[in-house]
């Protein structure tokens, strides 16, 4: 799994990398918060929780389908 590999390599997580890219593209803060917290949607800022939860579900569906 990606998160386990990131932890073993002691590197910045993929969610932080994507959040930085989204910030540099000047995407709305609710999207930045959503990707930053997609593994823990309840930790997302209030305006990002719904999108974060949807990304979390999509992530689980992709993994279940063998696409993760």
Secondary structure, DSSP 8 states (H G I E B T S, - for coil): -HHHHHHHHT---HHHHHHHHHHHTT--HHHHHHHHTTTSGGGS-GGGHHHHHHHHHHHHHHHHTT--
